[in-house]
Structure formats: C-alpha cells, structure tokens
Amino acid sequence: MGFPFGNVCDLLDDLEKGKGRASAVAIQKWFKAHQGAFRNPRFDGCALLSTLLPEKRPDRVYGIQEARLTRIFGRAQGLGRKNLAELREWKKPGATKDLADKIEEFLRTVGR
C-alpha cells in the first residue's frame, strides 16, 4: 500500500514550524493520525523510516554537492543558458534562496 509522500511533507512542515515540546507533540499527533495506514499489512514501514531517517541508510550517497546537483538538474530538465544561470543564483553572495528553493521555484514556474 502506498503512503502519500504529502503526509510525510505535512509532518516535516509541522516540525519546521515548532521547537522543543511543540515538535514532540507534532510527531505524536502525526503518528496517531496515520496509525490506521501503519497497521495495514501492505504498508511499507521500511520506506517510511528511510524517508524520515535517511542518515540511517547504509547506501546513502554523500558525493553529490550543490554545484554538481545544479548541473545534473539542469541537464535533466534540458535547461538553456538563461535558465541555468537563473538556477545558479543561489550561489551569489547575499542570496536569500538555496538550491532547493531555486529548483522548487523553477518547477513551479514551468508547471512540471
């Protein structure tokens, strides 16, 4: 049974907003809200734990840094020079957005 990634994103959004005790409460509420899905025999608990705790995966790849990831994304999306230059704005001093923000912004604007 698939577990919607949006549900994981909801938890991560709640954790980003909270601190300390609020985070613990958010985690408890989230697990309680989705306990029905977790009890389904077809639920893949390993996939959820791998998503929530990627640092625990033995096969995690650490070699891709931001500059290389920018090139990979640009190539995968078939970006031209103009769009690629815009994507690389995250590297400029004083930039308010990181690479992930720029990629998200790009994907929203092109409707992909």
C-alpha positions in Angstrom: 0.0 0.0 0.0 1.4 3.4 -0.9 1.7 6.0 1.7 1.3 9.5 0.3 4.6 11.5 0.4 2.4 14.6 1.1 1.7 13.1 4.5 5.4 13.0 5.2 5.7 16.6 4.0 3.0 17.6 6.4 5.0 16.2 9.3 8.2 17.9 8.1 6.3 21.3 7.7 4.9 21.0 11.3 8.4 20.2 12.6 9.9 23.1 10.8 7.4 25.4 12.5 7.7 24.0 16.0 10.5 23.8 18.5 11.2 21.6 21.5 8.0 20.4 23.1 5.9 21.5 20.1 7.9 19.2 17.8 7.3 16.2 20.1 3.6 16.9 20.1 3.5 17.3 16.3 5.2 13.9 15.9 2.8 12.2 18.3 -0.2 13.7 16.6 1.1 12.8 13.2 1.7 9.1 14.1 -1.7 8.9 15.8 -3.4 10.4 12.8 -1.9 7.8 10.4 -1.8 4.7 12.6 -4.5 3.1 10.5 -2.2 3.2 7.5 0.7 1.9 9.5 -1.3 -1.1 10.7 -2.2 -2.2 7.2 -0.3 -5.4 6.3 0.7 -3.9 2.9 2.2 -0.8 4.5 6.0 -0.5 3.9 7.4 0.7 7.2 11.0 0.5 5.8 10.2 3.0 3.1 8.7 5.4 5.7 11.7 5.1 8.0 14.1 5.5 5.2 12.3 8.7 4.3 12.2 10.1 7.8 15.8 8.9 8.8 17.9 8.9 5.6 21.1 9.2 7.6 20.5 5.7 8.9 20.6 4.2 5.4 23.8 2.4 4.7 23.6 3.1 0.9 23.2 6.8 1.2 25.2 8.8 -1.3 27.1 11.7 0.0 29.2 12.6 -3.1 26.7 14.9 -4.8 27.3 18.5 -3.7 25.3 21.6 -4.8 27.3 22.6 -7.9 27.1 19.1 -9.4 23.5 18.7 -8.4 22.8 22.0 -10.2 24.4 20.6 -13.4 22.5 17.3 -13.1 19.2 19.1 -12.6 19.9 21.5 -15.5 20.8 18.6 -17.8 17.7 16.5 -16.7 15.4 19.4 -17.4 17.1 20.5 -20.6 17.7 24.0 -19.3 19.2 26.6 -21.6 21.9 29.0 -20.6 19.4 31.6 -19.3 17.5 29.2 -17.1 20.7 27.6 -15.8 22.1 31.0 -15.0 18.9 31.8 -13.1 19.1 28.5 -11.3 22.7 29.2 -10.2 21.7 32.5 -8.5 21.6 30.6 -5.2 25.4 30.8 -5.2 25.6 34.6 -5.3 26.6 36.4 -2.1 23.5 37.5 -0.2 21.2 35.2 -2.0 18.0 34.5 0.1 17.2 31.2 -1.6 19.2 28.0 -1.5 19.4 25.4 -4.4 16.3 23.6 -3.2 14.3 26.8 -3.2 15.5 27.7 -6.7 14.7 24.2 -8.1 11.2 24.4 -6.5 10.7 27.8 -7.9 11.8 26.7 -11.3 9.5 23.6 -11.3 6.5 25.8 -10.2 7.0 28.4 -13.0 7.3 25.8 -15.8 4.4 23.8 -14.4 6.2 20.5 -14.2 
